[in-house]
Amino acid sequence: MYTHVVTCSHPYCSDAAAYKVASRWSDGTFSELKTFGFACPDHLEDVFREAEERILDYTLCPGEVIEEIAIYRFESGKRDRQLQRLWGLEENYRS
């Protein structure tokens, strides 16, 4: 059985992702995690901080809501709502 390995979003890193950096997004009828990147343990801080900068440039359409950037433990095959949010890690990196 083929399984796709999700790799770190940091340039030149091909390590497997351990974290998903994302924000809860909704258009009023549908909601999901809007992914800003994936990170290995060595690059989590860089990917998180870059995502915080990118979300500032995100222009909302009428009816859209986007929450703050968050860190989730990435587990291949699990749906977004099954991923564990890692509040403690976020506080280490929040600007």
Secondary structure, DSSP 8 states (H G I E B T S, - for coil): ------B--STT--SB--EEEEEEEE-SS-EEEEEEEEE-GGGHHHHHHHHHHHHHT----TT-EE---EEEE--TT--GGGS-B-HHHHHHH--
